[in-house]
Amino acid sequence: MKRWLPLPVLLVCAAFAFRALGLIDATGLWTDELYTTGKSFQPSYPALLQMLSRDTHPPLYYSLLWILGQWLTPSAVTLRLFSWLMYLAGGVVITAQAGRLAPVRPRLAMGVAALLAFCSPYPVRFAIEGKGYALLVLLVALAWWWRQRQRPLLYGLAVALAACTHFYGLFLFAVTSLWDASRRRGLLAGVGALALVPSLLWIMVASAYLLRSGTGAWIGTPDFALLEDTLARALGLWPLPKLGVLLLVLAAIQRWGCHATVRASAGVWPAADRSGLIPSLLMVLAVVAVSFLKPLAFSRYFVVLLPALIPWLSLRAAALPLNRGGQWIGGWALALLLLSWWWHSFADLDPALSGQVARESNQFQLLSRRLQAEPDRYSRRARLFNLSDRMETAAGRMAQPSVPWGDGEALKRALTRRPAPAQLWLADSGSARASRPRLNRLQQQAEAAGYRCEAVDLEVPYAHLLRCAPDAVSGTSGLPSASAALDPPREAAAPQP
Protein backbone atom coordinates (compact mmCIF):
# COMPACT_ATOMS: atom_id res chain seq x y z
CA MET A 1 0.00 0.00 0.00
CA LYS A 2 1.51 3.33 -1.01
CA ARG A 3 2.65 5.45 1.90
CA TRP A 4 0.23 8.31 1.18
CA LEU A 5 -2.91 6.09 0.97
CA PRO A 6 -3.56 5.56 4.71
CA LEU A 7 -4.21 9.28 5.21
CA PRO A 8 -7.13 9.61 2.72
CA VAL A 9 -8.57 6.30 3.98
CA LEU A 10 -8.45 7.63 7.54
CA LEU A 11 -10.04 10.92 6.49
CA VAL A 12 -12.87 9.22 4.59
CA CYS A 13 -13.61 6.86 7.50
CA ALA A 14 -13.55 9.77 9.95
CA ALA A 15 -15.90 11.77 7.70
CA PHE A 16 -18.49 8.97 7.74
CA ALA A 17 -18.09 8.31 11.47
CA PHE A 18 -18.36 11.93 12.56
CA ARG A 19 -21.19 12.69 10.19
CA ALA A 20 -23.07 9.84 11.88
CA LEU A 21 -22.21 11.28 15.30
CA GLY A 22 -23.50 14.69 14.21
CA LEU A 23 -26.87 13.11 13.36
CA ILE A 24 -27.20 11.28 16.67
CA ASP A 25 -30.19 13.38 17.77
CA ALA A 26 -31.46 14.56 14.39
CA THR A 27 -34.40 12.13 14.27
CA GLY A 28 -36.84 10.94 16.88
CA LEU A 29 -36.66 7.53 18.49
CA TRP A 30 -38.59 4.89 16.59
CA THR A 31 -40.60 1.97 17.99
CA ASP A 32 -37.76 -0.44 18.77
CA GLU A 33 -35.58 2.29 20.25
CA LEU A 34 -38.42 3.39 22.52
CA TYR A 35 -38.86 -0.21 23.63
CA THR A 36 -35.11 -0.25 24.34
CA THR A 37 -35.47 2.74 26.67
CA GLY A 38 -38.43 1.12 28.40
CA LYS A 39 -36.50 -2.10 28.93
CA SER A 40 -33.10 -0.66 29.82
CA PHE A 41 -33.72 2.32 32.05
CA GLN A 42 -35.42 0.45 34.87
CA PRO A 43 -35.18 1.62 38.51
CA SER A 44 -33.35 -1.55 39.58
CA TYR A 45 -31.49 -4.42 37.96
CA PRO A 46 -33.95 -7.10 39.21
CA ALA A 47 -36.72 -5.06 37.57
CA LEU A 48 -34.68 -5.06 34.37
CA LEU A 49 -34.28 -8.84 34.38
CA GLN A 50 -37.97 -9.32 35.09
CA MET A 51 -38.82 -7.09 32.13
CA LEU A 52 -36.38 -8.93 29.84
CA SER A 53 -37.82 -12.32 30.74
CA ARG A 54 -40.76 -11.26 28.57
CA ASP A 55 -38.65 -10.10 25.62
CA THR A 56 -37.24 -11.61 22.44
CA HIS A 57 -33.56 -10.78 23.11
CA PRO A 58 -30.92 -11.91 25.62
CA PRO A 59 -30.00 -9.48 28.42
CA LEU A 60 -26.41 -8.29 27.86
CA TYR A 61 -27.03 -5.21 25.70
CA TYR A 62 -29.82 -3.95 27.95
CA SER A 63 -27.76 -4.67 31.05
CA LEU A 64 -24.90 -2.54 29.74
CA LEU A 65 -27.33 0.28 28.97
CA TRP A 66 -28.77 -0.01 32.47
CA ILE A 67 -25.26 0.40 33.92
CA LEU A 68 -24.65 3.37 31.61
CA GLY A 69 -27.93 4.89 32.79
CA GLN A 70 -26.63 4.88 36.37
CA TRP A 71 -23.85 7.26 35.29
CA LEU A 72 -25.48 9.33 32.57
CA THR A 73 -28.95 10.80 32.20
CA PRO A 74 -31.10 8.32 30.23
CA SER A 75 -31.81 10.01 26.93
CA ALA A 76 -31.85 9.41 23.18
CA VAL A 77 -28.26 10.67 22.98
CA THR A 78 -27.11 8.30 25.75
CA LEU A 79 -28.81 5.42 23.98
CA ARG A 80 -27.35 6.11 20.55
CA LEU A 81 -23.90 7.22 21.72
CA PHE A 82 -23.30 3.74 23.15
CA SER A 83 -23.98 2.24 19.70
CA TRP A 84 -21.66 4.77 18.05
CA LEU A 85 -18.79 3.83 20.36
CA MET A 86 -19.39 0.14 19.63
CA TYR A 87 -19.42 0.93 15.89
CA LEU A 88 -15.99 2.56 16.20
CA ALA A 89 -14.54 -0.32 18.21
CA GLY A 90 -16.03 -2.93 15.87
CA GLY A 91 -14.59 -1.17 12.82
CA VAL A 92 -11.13 -1.12 14.38
CA VAL A 93 -11.23 -4.86 15.19
CA ILE A 94 -12.49 -5.76 11.69
CA THR A 95 -9.73 -3.64 10.12
CA ALA A 96 -7.06 -5.27 12.28
CA GLN A 97 -8.43 -8.71 11.43
CA ALA A 98 -8.08 -8.03 7.70
CA GLY A 99 -4.43 -7.09 8.17
CA ARG A 100 -3.80 -10.16 10.29
CA LEU A 101 -5.35 -12.54 7.76
CA ALA A 102 -3.92 -11.07 4.54
CA PRO A 103 -0.93 -13.09 3.28
CA VAL A 104 0.02 -10.30 0.86
CA ARG A 105 -0.28 -6.50 1.08
CA PRO A 106 -1.76 -6.46 4.61
CA ARG A 107 -1.82 -2.67 4.75
CA LEU A 108 -3.88 -2.52 1.56
CA ALA A 109 -6.26 -5.13 3.00
CA MET A 110 -6.62 -3.01 6.13
CA GLY A 111 -7.42 0.07 4.05
CA VAL A 112 -10.16 -1.72 2.11
CA ALA A 113 -11.56 -3.24 5.30
CA ALA A 114 -11.64 0.14 7.04
CA LEU A 115 -13.65 1.67 4.19
CA LEU A 116 -16.13 -1.22 4.25
CA ALA A 117 -16.40 -1.31 8.05
CA PHE A 118 -16.85 2.44 8.60
CA CYS A 119 -18.51 3.65 5.40
CA SER A 120 -20.83 0.96 4.00
CA PRO A 121 -24.57 1.33 4.70
CA TYR A 122 -24.94 -1.68 7.01
CA PRO A 123 -22.64 -0.55 9.84
CA VAL A 124 -23.43 3.16 9.40
CA ARG A 125 -27.17 2.52 9.61
CA PHE A 126 -26.80 0.87 13.02
CA ALA A 127 -24.04 3.18 14.27
CA ILE A 128 -26.54 5.55 15.87
CA GLU A 129 -29.49 3.27 16.53
CA GLY A 130 -30.59 2.31 20.02
CA LYS A 131 -30.38 -1.42 19.35
CA GLY A 132 -27.69 -3.99 20.05
CA TYR A 133 -26.44 -4.58 16.50
CA ALA A 134 -23.26 -2.49 16.76
CA LEU A 135 -22.36 -4.28 20.00
CA LEU A 136 -23.06 -7.63 18.34
CA VAL A 137 -20.73 -6.79 15.44
CA LEU A 138 -17.96 -5.87 17.89
CA LEU A 139 -18.31 -9.06 19.92
CA VAL A 140 -18.47 -11.31 16.85
CA ALA A 141 -15.40 -9.55 15.44
CA LEU A 142 -13.56 -10.17 18.72
CA ALA A 143 -14.59 -13.82 18.65
CA TRP A 144 -13.20 -14.27 15.12
CA TRP A 145 -10.03 -12.41 16.14
CA TRP A 146 -9.32 -14.71 19.09
CA ARG A 147 -10.36 -17.81 17.14
CA GLN A 148 -7.84 -17.26 14.35
CA ARG A 149 -5.16 -16.51 16.95
CA GLN A 150 -5.92 -19.82 18.71
CA ARG A 151 -6.73 -18.21 22.08
CA PRO A 152 -9.56 -20.46 23.28
CA LEU A 153 -10.35 -18.77 26.61
CA LEU A 154 -10.69 -15.28 25.10
CA TYR A 155 -12.57 -16.79 22.15
CA GLY A 156 -15.00 -18.47 24.53
CA LEU A 157 -15.56 -15.22 26.44
CA ALA A 158 -16.34 -13.32 23.23
CA VAL A 159 -18.68 -16.10 22.08
CA ALA A 160 -20.54 -16.08 25.40
CA LEU A 161 -21.00 -12.30 25.25
CA ALA A 162 -22.14 -12.37 21.61
CA ALA A 163 -24.67 -15.13 22.31
CA CYS A 164 -26.00 -13.14 25.30
CA THR A 165 -26.41 -10.05 23.10
CA HIS A 166 -28.50 -11.53 20.27
CA PHE A 167 -29.72 -15.03 19.47
CA TYR A 168 -28.06 -14.78 16.05
CA GLY A 169 -24.83 -14.85 18.03
CA LEU A 170 -26.01 -18.13 19.52
CA PHE A 171 -26.93 -19.53 16.08
CA LEU A 172 -23.63 -18.40 14.54
CA PHE A 173 -21.34 -19.96 17.11
CA ALA A 174 -23.39 -23.12 17.45
CA VAL A 175 -22.74 -23.70 13.74
CA THR A 176 -19.11 -22.65 14.21
CA SER A 177 -18.63 -25.22 16.98
CA LEU A 178 -20.02 -27.94 14.71
CA TRP A 179 -17.75 -26.77 11.89
CA ASP A 180 -14.68 -26.74 14.13
CA ALA A 181 -15.54 -30.21 15.41
CA SER A 182 -15.75 -31.46 11.82
CA ARG A 183 -12.26 -30.03 11.19
CA ARG A 184 -10.89 -31.81 14.29
CA ARG A 185 -10.40 -28.62 16.29
CA GLY A 186 -11.64 -30.19 19.48
CA LEU A 187 -10.53 -27.46 21.90
CA LEU A 188 -12.10 -24.59 19.93
CA ALA A 189 -15.26 -26.60 19.30
CA GLY A 190 -15.60 -27.51 22.97
CA VAL A 191 -14.91 -24.02 24.26
CA GLY A 192 -17.34 -22.51 21.74
CA ALA A 193 -20.10 -24.95 22.70
CA LEU A 194 -19.53 -24.39 26.43
CA ALA A 195 -19.68 -20.63 25.94
CA LEU A 196 -23.24 -20.96 24.64
CA VAL A 197 -24.53 -22.29 27.96
CA PRO A 198 -25.40 -18.84 29.48
CA SER A 199 -27.52 -17.97 26.45
CA LEU A 200 -29.24 -21.36 26.55
CA LEU A 201 -29.97 -20.87 30.25
CA TRP A 202 -31.54 -17.51 29.45
CA ILE A 203 -33.78 -19.19 26.89
CA MET A 204 -35.03 -21.40 29.71
CA VAL A 205 -35.70 -18.34 31.89
CA ALA A 206 -37.65 -16.60 29.09
CA SER A 207 -39.12 -19.75 27.56
CA ALA A 208 -42.72 -18.87 28.42
CA TYR A 209 -42.42 -15.84 26.15
CA LEU A 210 -39.94 -17.07 23.55
CA LEU A 211 -41.74 -20.31 22.77
CA ARG A 212 -45.25 -18.94 22.46
CA SER A 213 -46.77 -18.94 18.98
CA GLY A 214 -46.98 -15.15 18.55
CA THR A 215 -43.33 -14.39 19.32
CA GLY A 216 -41.52 -13.08 16.24
CA ALA A 217 -44.75 -12.92 14.26
CA TRP A 218 -43.49 -9.85 12.36
CA ILE A 219 -40.90 -11.99 10.55
CA GLY A 220 -42.15 -13.45 7.29
CA THR A 221 -41.05 -16.57 5.48
CA PRO A 222 -37.96 -16.16 3.25
CA ASP A 223 -38.61 -14.66 -0.18
CA PHE A 224 -36.85 -12.57 -2.81
CA ALA A 225 -37.60 -9.39 -0.84
CA LEU A 226 -35.43 -10.72 2.01
CA LEU A 227 -32.47 -11.05 -0.34
CA GLU A 228 -33.05 -7.66 -1.92
CA ASP A 229 -33.44 -5.91 1.44
CA THR A 230 -30.28 -7.54 2.79
CA LEU A 231 -28.31 -6.49 -0.29
CA ALA A 232 -29.72 -2.95 -0.02
CA ARG A 233 -28.45 -2.72 3.55
CA ALA A 234 -25.01 -3.82 2.38
CA LEU A 235 -24.66 -2.02 -0.97
CA GLY A 236 -27.11 0.87 -0.79
CA LEU A 237 -29.60 2.14 -3.34
CA TRP A 238 -30.50 -0.15 -6.30
CA PRO A 239 -28.65 -3.16 -4.84
CA LEU A 240 -29.16 -5.64 -7.67
CA PRO A 241 -28.06 -3.30 -10.51
CA LYS A 242 -25.18 -2.13 -8.32
CA LEU A 243 -24.15 -5.73 -7.62
CA GLY A 244 -24.25 -6.44 -11.36
CA VAL A 245 -22.04 -3.42 -12.10
CA LEU A 246 -19.56 -4.46 -9.39
CA LEU A 247 -19.34 -7.95 -10.85
CA LEU A 248 -18.71 -6.48 -14.32
CA VAL A 249 -15.99 -4.23 -12.89
CA LEU A 250 -14.38 -7.23 -11.18
CA ALA A 251 -14.51 -9.20 -14.44
CA ALA A 252 -12.92 -6.29 -16.29
CA ILE A 253 -10.14 -6.04 -13.71
CA GLN A 254 -9.43 -9.76 -13.88
CA ARG A 255 -9.44 -9.67 -17.69
CA TRP A 256 -7.47 -6.49 -18.38
CA GLY A 257 -6.31 -5.11 -15.04
CA CYS A 258 -4.06 -7.87 -13.66
CA HIS A 259 -0.51 -8.85 -14.53
CA ALA A 260 -0.62 -11.94 -16.70
CA THR A 261 2.45 -13.60 -15.22
CA VAL A 262 2.00 -12.68 -11.56
CA ARG A 263 -0.68 -14.45 -9.54
CA ALA A 264 -0.72 -13.69 -5.84
CA SER A 265 -2.75 -16.27 -4.00
CA ALA A 266 -4.75 -15.34 -0.92
CA GLY A 267 -5.55 -18.94 -0.02
CA VAL A 268 -9.26 -18.67 -0.66
CA TRP A 269 -10.44 -21.70 1.27
CA PRO A 270 -8.16 -21.37 4.36
CA ALA A 271 -8.86 -17.63 4.54
CA ALA A 272 -12.62 -18.20 4.42
CA ASP A 273 -12.24 -20.68 7.27
CA ARG A 274 -9.93 -18.56 9.43
CA SER A 275 -12.02 -15.41 8.95
CA GLY A 276 -15.19 -17.22 10.02
CA LEU A 277 -16.85 -16.78 6.64
CA ILE A 278 -17.58 -20.48 6.07
CA PRO A 279 -19.44 -21.00 9.36
CA SER A 280 -21.18 -17.64 8.86
CA LEU A 281 -22.53 -18.73 5.47
CA LEU A 282 -23.51 -22.13 6.87
CA MET A 283 -25.43 -20.34 9.61
CA VAL A 284 -27.29 -18.28 6.99
CA LEU A 285 -28.26 -21.41 5.08
CA ALA A 286 -29.47 -23.08 8.29
CA VAL A 287 -31.48 -20.06 9.41
CA VAL A 288 -33.12 -19.62 6.00
CA ALA A 289 -33.98 -23.33 5.84
CA VAL A 290 -35.52 -23.31 9.32
CA SER A 291 -37.40 -20.10 8.48
CA PHE A 292 -39.66 -21.93 6.05
CA LEU A 293 -41.06 -23.69 9.14
CA LYS A 294 -40.46 -21.11 11.88
CA PRO A 295 -39.53 -17.66 10.44
CA LEU A 296 -36.21 -16.45 11.86
CA ALA A 297 -34.52 -14.81 8.85
CA PHE A 298 -34.67 -11.01 9.08
CA SER A 299 -32.42 -8.72 7.03
CA ARG A 300 -31.33 -6.62 10.02
CA TYR A 301 -29.98 -9.67 11.77
CA PHE A 302 -27.59 -10.53 8.95
CA VAL A 303 -25.36 -7.69 10.13
CA VAL A 304 -23.72 -10.57 12.03
CA LEU A 305 -21.99 -11.50 8.75
CA LEU A 306 -19.91 -8.33 8.52
CA PRO A 307 -17.04 -9.31 10.86
CA ALA A 308 -16.26 -12.35 8.70
CA LEU A 309 -17.21 -11.08 5.25
CA ILE A 310 -15.35 -7.74 5.29
CA PRO A 311 -11.88 -9.14 6.15
CA TRP A 312 -12.27 -11.90 3.55
CA LEU A 313 -13.30 -9.47 0.81
CA SER A 314 -10.47 -7.16 1.79
CA LEU A 315 -7.72 -9.77 1.66
CA ARG A 316 -9.05 -10.99 -1.68
CA ALA A 317 -8.92 -7.42 -3.02
CA ALA A 318 -5.38 -6.95 -1.69
CA ALA A 319 -4.28 -10.20 -3.38
CA LEU A 320 -5.22 -9.04 -6.89
CA PRO A 321 -2.01 -8.51 -8.92
CA LEU A 322 -3.20 -5.21 -10.36
CA ASN A 323 -1.43 -3.45 -13.19
CA ARG A 324 -1.76 0.29 -13.73
CA GLY A 325 -5.07 -0.13 -15.59
CA GLY A 326 -6.50 -2.35 -12.86
CA GLN A 327 -5.50 0.17 -10.20
CA TRP A 328 -7.23 2.93 -12.17
CA ILE A 329 -10.44 0.93 -12.71
CA GLY A 330 -10.54 -0.32 -9.11
CA GLY A 331 -9.79 3.12 -7.65
CA TRP A 332 -12.55 4.85 -9.62
CA ALA A 333 -15.06 2.09 -8.86
CA LEU A 334 -14.31 2.39 -5.14
CA ALA A 335 -14.55 6.18 -5.24
CA LEU A 336 -17.95 6.07 -6.98
CA LEU A 337 -19.17 3.43 -4.53
CA LEU A 338 -18.14 5.61 -1.57
CA LEU A 339 -19.92 8.61 -3.11
CA SER A 340 -23.12 6.58 -3.43
CA TRP A 341 -22.73 5.42 0.18
CA TRP A 342 -22.30 9.00 1.36
CA TRP A 343 -25.92 9.54 0.32
CA HIS A 344 -27.51 6.17 0.94
CA SER A 345 -25.90 5.43 4.32
CA PHE A 346 -27.48 8.57 5.73
CA ALA A 347 -30.71 8.66 3.75
CA ASP A 348 -32.78 7.58 6.77
CA LEU A 349 -30.64 9.37 9.35
CA ASP A 350 -30.34 12.89 7.95
CA PRO A 351 -33.54 14.99 7.80
CA ALA A 352 -31.91 17.13 5.12
CA LEU A 353 -31.92 14.09 2.84
CA SER A 354 -35.21 12.49 3.85
CA GLY A 355 -37.11 15.76 4.32
CA GLN A 356 -38.51 14.59 7.67
CA VAL A 357 -37.44 13.74 11.21
CA ALA A 358 -39.04 10.31 11.04
CA ARG A 359 -37.12 7.06 11.23
CA GLU A 360 -38.51 3.63 10.35
CA SER A 361 -41.96 5.15 9.62
CA ASN A 362 -42.41 6.59 13.13
CA GLN A 363 -43.23 10.11 14.39
CA PHE A 364 -43.64 9.70 18.15
CA GLN A 365 -41.41 12.69 18.80
CA LEU A 366 -43.63 15.11 16.86
CA LEU A 367 -46.85 13.95 18.50
CA SER A 368 -45.28 14.11 21.96
CA ARG A 369 -44.33 17.72 21.45
CA ARG A 370 -47.53 18.81 19.80
CA LEU A 371 -49.82 17.35 22.46
CA GLN A 372 -47.67 17.93 25.54
CA ALA A 373 -50.17 20.31 27.16
CA GLU A 374 -53.32 18.28 26.42
CA PRO A 375 -54.84 16.40 29.40
CA ASP A 376 -56.83 13.91 27.35
CA ARG A 377 -54.42 12.09 24.98
CA TYR A 378 -55.07 8.47 24.11
CA SER A 379 -53.43 5.84 21.97
CA ARG A 380 -53.33 2.08 21.60
CA ARG A 381 -49.58 2.60 21.89
CA ALA A 382 -49.71 4.68 25.06
CA ARG A 383 -46.60 3.06 26.53
CA LEU A 384 -44.50 4.14 23.55
CA PHE A 385 -45.86 7.69 23.67
CA ASN A 386 -45.10 7.94 27.38
CA LEU A 387 -41.56 6.73 26.71
CA SER A 388 -41.28 9.32 23.93
CA ASP A 389 -42.45 12.03 26.36
CA ARG A 390 -39.79 10.87 28.82
CA MET A 391 -37.00 11.08 26.26
CA GLU A 392 -38.13 14.46 24.91
CA THR A 393 -38.33 15.83 28.44
CA ALA A 394 -34.84 14.48 29.22
CA ALA A 395 -33.55 16.24 26.10
CA GLY A 396 -35.09 19.53 27.27
CA ARG A 397 -37.29 19.85 24.19
CA MET A 398 -40.56 19.88 26.12
CA ALA A 399 -41.91 20.24 29.63
CA GLN A 400 -42.97 17.20 31.60
CA PRO A 401 -46.67 16.59 30.77
CA SER A 402 -48.93 16.77 33.80
CA VAL A 403 -51.00 13.81 32.59
CA PRO A 404 -49.60 10.71 30.88
CA TRP A 405 -50.97 9.19 27.70
CA GLY A 406 -53.86 6.81 28.25
CA ASP A 407 -54.69 3.56 26.47
CA GLY A 408 -58.05 2.10 25.49
CA GLU A 409 -59.00 1.34 29.09
CA ALA A 410 -58.12 4.87 30.17
CA LEU A 411 -60.27 6.24 27.35
CA LYS A 412 -63.19 4.09 28.54
CA ARG A 413 -62.87 5.58 32.03
CA ALA A 414 -62.61 9.11 30.64
CA LEU A 415 -65.82 8.68 28.66
CA THR A 416 -67.73 7.88 31.84
CA ARG A 417 -66.25 10.84 33.71
CA ARG A 418 -68.46 13.73 34.74
CA PRO A 419 -68.15 16.33 33.50
CA ALA A 420 -67.14 14.75 30.22
CA PRO A 421 -63.87 15.89 28.62
CA ALA A 422 -64.34 18.92 26.37
CA GLN A 423 -62.22 17.26 23.70
CA LEU A 424 -60.18 14.13 23.18
CA TRP A 425 -57.02 13.54 21.16
CA LEU A 426 -56.53 10.11 19.62
CA ALA A 427 -53.10 9.49 18.14
CA ASP A 428 -50.96 6.85 16.51
CA SER A 429 -47.60 6.69 14.76
CA GLY A 430 -46.64 4.47 11.86
CA SER A 431 -47.81 3.69 8.36
CA ALA A 432 -51.42 4.47 7.55
CA ARG A 433 -52.13 0.78 6.98
CA ALA A 434 -50.90 -0.18 10.45
CA SER A 435 -52.23 2.86 12.31
CA ARG A 436 -55.75 2.98 10.91
CA PRO A 437 -57.07 -0.17 12.70
CA ARG A 438 -55.67 1.01 16.04
CA LEU A 439 -57.23 4.45 15.65
CA ASN A 440 -60.53 2.97 14.50
CA ARG A 441 -60.95 1.09 17.77
CA LEU A 442 -60.46 4.26 19.81
CA GLN A 443 -62.68 6.27 17.48
CA GLN A 444 -65.49 3.75 17.83
CA GLN A 445 -65.27 4.04 21.62
CA ALA A 446 -65.45 7.84 21.47
CA GLU A 447 -68.28 7.99 18.96
CA ALA A 448 -70.31 5.44 20.91
CA ALA A 449 -70.13 7.86 23.85
CA GLY A 450 -71.50 10.78 21.77
CA TYR A 451 -68.31 12.30 20.36
CA ARG A 452 -67.61 13.17 16.77
CA CYS A 453 -64.02 12.74 15.57
CA GLU A 454 -62.26 14.48 12.73
CA ALA A 455 -58.79 13.91 11.33
CA VAL A 456 -56.17 16.59 11.91
CA ASP A 457 -53.80 17.08 8.98
CA LEU A 458 -50.32 17.39 10.45
CA GLU A 459 -48.77 17.62 6.97
CA VAL A 460 -46.14 15.02 7.84
CA PRO A 461 -46.13 11.28 7.18
CA TYR A 462 -46.49 8.61 9.85
CA ALA A 463 -48.24 10.87 12.39
CA HIS A 464 -51.99 10.29 12.68
CA LEU A 465 -54.25 12.38 14.90
CA LEU A 466 -57.99 12.58 15.54
CA ARG A 467 -59.67 15.39 17.46
CA CYS A 468 -62.94 14.41 19.09
CA ALA A 469 -65.54 16.70 20.63
CA PRO A 470 -69.05 16.10 21.96
CA ASP A 471 -71.41 15.86 19.01
CA ALA A 472 -73.41 18.91 20.13
CA VAL A 473 -70.43 21.25 19.80
CA SER A 474 -68.42 19.53 17.08
CA GLY A 475 -67.59 21.90 14.27
CA THR A 476 -68.67 25.03 16.21
CA SER A 477 -66.50 28.01 17.01
CA GLY A 478 -66.09 26.66 20.53
CA LEU A 479 -63.77 23.96 19.21
CA PRO A 480 -60.18 25.17 18.73
CA SER A 481 -58.80 25.07 15.22
CA ALA A 482 -56.35 22.32 14.37
CA SER A 483 -53.41 24.70 14.12
CA ALA A 484 -54.21 26.48 17.37
CA ALA A 485 -54.79 23.26 19.24
CA LEU A 486 -51.59 21.66 18.04
CA ASP A 487 -49.25 24.60 18.66
CA PRO A 488 -47.71 24.37 22.14
CA PRO A 489 -47.41 27.46 24.32
CA ARG A 490 -44.70 29.80 23.10
CA GLU A 491 -42.55 29.39 26.19
CA ALA A 492 -42.70 25.58 25.93
CA ALA A 493 -41.97 25.41 22.24
CA ALA A 494 -38.67 24.01 21.08
CA PRO A 495 -37.12 24.10 17.63
CA GLN A 496 -37.31 20.99 15.54
CA PRO A 497 -33.99 19.12 15.47
HELIX and SHEET records of a PDB file:
HELIX    1   1 PRO A    6  GLY A   22  1                                  17    
HELIX    2   2 THR A   31  SER A   40  1                                  10    
HELIX    3   3 TYR A   45  LEU A   52  1                                   8    
HELIX    4   4 LEU A   60  TRP A   71  1                                  12    
HELIX    5   5 ALA A   76  LEU A  101  1                                  26    
HELIX    6   6 PRO A  106  CYS A  119  1                                  14    
HELIX    7   7 PRO A  121  ALA A  127  1                                   7    
HELIX    8   8 TYR A  133  GLN A  148  1                                  16    
HELIX    9   9 PRO A  152  ALA A  163  1                                  12    
HELIX   10  10 PHE A  167  SER A  182  1                                  16    
HELIX   11  11 GLY A  186  ALA A  195  1                                  10    
HELIX   12  12 VAL A  197  VAL A  205  1                                   9    
HELIX   13  13 SER A  207  LEU A  210  1                                   4    
HELIX   14  14 PHE A  224  LEU A  235  1                                  12    
HELIX   15  15 PRO A  239  TRP A  256  1                                  18    
HELIX   16  16 VAL A  268  ARG A  274  1                                   7    
HELIX   17  17 LEU A  277  SER A  291  1                                  15    
HELIX   18  18 SER A  299  LEU A  305  5                                   7    
HELIX   19  19 LEU A  306  ALA A  318  1                                  13    
HELIX   20  20 ARG A  324  HIS A  344  1                                  21    
HELIX   21  21 PRO A  351  SER A  354  1                                   4    
HELIX   22  22 PHE A  364  ARG A  370  1                                   7    
HELIX   23  23 ALA A  382  ALA A  394  1                                  13    
HELIX   24  24 GLY A  408  LEU A  415  1                                   8    
HELIX   25  25 ALA A  432  ALA A  448  1                                  17    
HELIX   26  26 ALA A  482  LEU A  486  1                                   5    
HELIX   27  27 ARG A  490  ALA A  492  5                                   3    
SHEET    1   A 4 ARG A 377  TYR A 378  0                                        
SHEET    2   A 4 LEU A 424  SER A 429  1                                        
SHEET    3   A 4 ALA A 463  PRO A 470 -1                                        
SHEET    4   A 4 TYR A 451  VAL A 456 -1                                        
END                                                                             
